[in-house]
Amino acid sequence: MNLIILSVLSSFFILSVSLRPEPPKNNAQITVMGFVYCDICSNNTFSRHSYFLPGAEVQLDCTFRAVSPKTREQIAFSVNRTTDKYGVYRLEIPSVDGIACAEAAISSSCLASLVGSSSTSCNVPGYRSTTDEIAIKSRHPNLCIYSLNALNFRPSKRDVTLCGGN
């Protein structure tokens, strides 16, 4: 009987210890994201006929450097990501030693390139790659969000009934 009580109490103790919040880290969480759309009118803008393209494949080539006199740390990577049902691709890097977003102590460069479309009716590359990014300031001091400009595919033939003859 005592063994059962001890077992139950130790289970509660282990559970309570595991639920305690971890002390905050000074490392940055980096999110790189962008979206891919189908440019129905082939004019490199998101029009009322355009739609976000789920299942498109994008390659990300990024380098992040800590900008500090104390460190010269750098990470570089190349990965492929597939867009979700909203046409958004995303890469999350959970923790980067020596890089803190709050002090703007990060220098980055990312290139996003189209690899392939999931749609047979919208598979001709429009904007194939982008390095233009917007760094979004987060309320959380160590969350860096880099939003890259949109990439697009277009149909092989322009629909003049939807988009006009120009």
C-alpha positions, 0 to 999 in steps of 0.5 A: 500500500505504501508503495502505491502511495509513494508511486502516485506522489512521485508521479505528481512531483515529476509532473509538477517539476516538468510543468515549471517554466524554463528560465528565459534564454537570451537566444533568438528564435528566427522565423523565415517566411513568405508566400507563393501565389498563382498570378492568373493575369501574368502581371506580377501583382496579386489581383482579384483573380490570383490565389495563394498556391498550396503545395508549392516548393521553395528553396531557402538559402540563408546566412545569419551572423551575430553582429557583436565585437564579442562574437563572430558566430554564423549559421548558414543553411539551404533547405526546401519548404512546401507551402501550406494550404494558405500558400505560406512557407516557413522555416523556424530555427528554434535557438541561435547562440549569441544572437539576440534580436532585441539588440538588433544584433543580427545580420541576415541574408536569405534567398528564396527560390521557386522549385516547383508548383503543385498545380498543372494549370499554374506552373510557369515561374513568374517571380522566381527568387527574392532576397528582399525581406522585411524584418518584423519587430516582435513584442517578444524580445528574442523572436526575429521574423523575416518575411520575404517578398512573394513568389509566383507562378502563372498559367502557360496561357493568359485568360483574356476573358478574366484579365483583358486583352492587354 
